[in-house]
Amino acid sequence: MAAQKYCLALDLVDDAQLMAEYKSYHQNIWPEIAKSIKDSGIEVLDIYNVGNRMFMIIEANETFSFDEKSKNDANNPKVQEWEALMWKFQQALPWAKPGEKWMLMEKIFELK
């Protein structure tokens, strides 16, 4: 079982055709993207969708770091190409900083 769990949110552009195209890309992501995710220590990555809101759940091992992943992604041309392509479909949440995409969510409840 993964040691860390993170939940993130992002919106898609509210356009049915663009949302369908975005989902289509995620049915068969580029192998370099899957490799970069796995190499970062992410063991499970799920994306859920309702309307134009997306919710990502990441389960990562103890080696995972958002800072390290960002650094590695910045130096990976294929990841940069993918991110530029995905930005066509994505739109920042209203409270995001300029250029900020997926935003880490705060856990406010856990049933015990």
C-alpha positions in Angstrom: 0.0 0.0 0.0 1.2 3.5 -0.8 2.5 5.6 2.0 1.1 9.0 0.9 -2.3 10.0 -0.6 -3.0 13.4 -2.3 -6.1 14.8 -3.8 -6.0 17.6 -6.4 -8.6 19.5 -8.4 -8.7 21.3 -11.8 -11.4 22.4 -14.2 -11.7 21.7 -17.9 -12.9 24.4 -20.4 -16.7 24.0 -20.3 -17.0 22.8 -23.9 -18.5 19.4 -24.6 -16.2 18.7 -27.6 -13.0 19.8 -25.8 -14.0 17.7 -22.7 -14.6 14.6 -24.9 -11.2 15.1 -26.6 -9.4 15.5 -23.2 -11.0 12.2 -22.0 -9.9 10.6 -25.2 -6.3 11.6 -24.7 -6.5 10.0 -21.2 -7.7 6.6 -22.6 -4.2 6.2 -24.0 -1.7 8.5 -22.5 1.8 8.7 -24.1 4.1 6.1 -22.7 6.7 8.8 -21.7 4.0 10.4 -19.5 3.2 7.1 -17.7 6.9 6.5 -17.2 7.5 10.0 -15.7 4.6 9.5 -13.3 5.7 6.0 -12.2 9.4 7.1 -12.0 8.4 9.9 -9.6 7.2 7.4 -7.0 3.5 7.7 -7.9 2.0 4.2 -7.7 -1.7 5.0 -8.3 -3.1 8.0 -10.2 -6.9 8.2 -10.8 -8.8 11.1 -12.4 -12.5 11.5 -11.8 -14.8 14.0 -13.6 -18.1 15.7 -13.0 -19.3 18.5 -15.3 -16.1 20.3 -16.1 -14.5 19.7 -12.6 -11.8 17.1 -12.3 -10.5 15.4 -9.2 -7.2 13.5 -9.1 -6.2 11.0 -6.4 -2.5 10.1 -6.1 -1.1 7.3 -4.0 2.7 7.6 -3.8 5.5 5.9 -2.1 7.8 7.5 0.5 10.2 8.8 -2.2 7.6 11.0 -3.9 8.0 14.8 -3.8 5.9 17.4 -5.7 9.1 19.6 -5.9 11.2 16.7 -7.4 8.4 15.8 -9.8 8.1 19.5 -10.9 11.9 19.7 -11.4 12.0 16.5 -13.4 9.0 17.5 -15.5 10.6 20.9 -16.3 13.6 19.0 -17.8 11.5 16.5 -19.7 10.6 17.8 -23.2 7.9 15.1 -23.7 6.2 16.0 -20.4 6.4 19.7 -21.4 4.8 18.9 -24.8 2.0 16.9 -23.0 1.4 19.7 -20.5 1.2 22.3 -23.2 -1.3 20.2 -25.2 -3.4 19.6 -22.1 -3.6 23.3 -21.3 -5.8 23.6 -24.4 -8.5 21.7 -22.5 -7.8 22.8 -18.9 -8.6 26.0 -17.1 -7.3 27.1 -13.7 -9.6 27.1 -10.7 -10.8 30.6 -9.9 -8.5 31.0 -6.9 -5.4 29.6 -8.6 -2.2 31.6 -9.0 -1.2 32.5 -12.5 0.0 29.3 -14.3 -1.1 27.0 -11.5 -3.0 24.0 -12.8 -3.8 21.0 -10.5 -4.4 22.4 -7.0 -3.8 20.3 -3.9 -6.9 19.8 -1.8 -7.2 20.0 1.9 -8.4 16.9 3.7 -11.3 18.0 6.0 -12.8 14.7 7.0 -11.9 11.0 7.5 -14.4 8.4 8.7 -12.8 6.3 11.4 
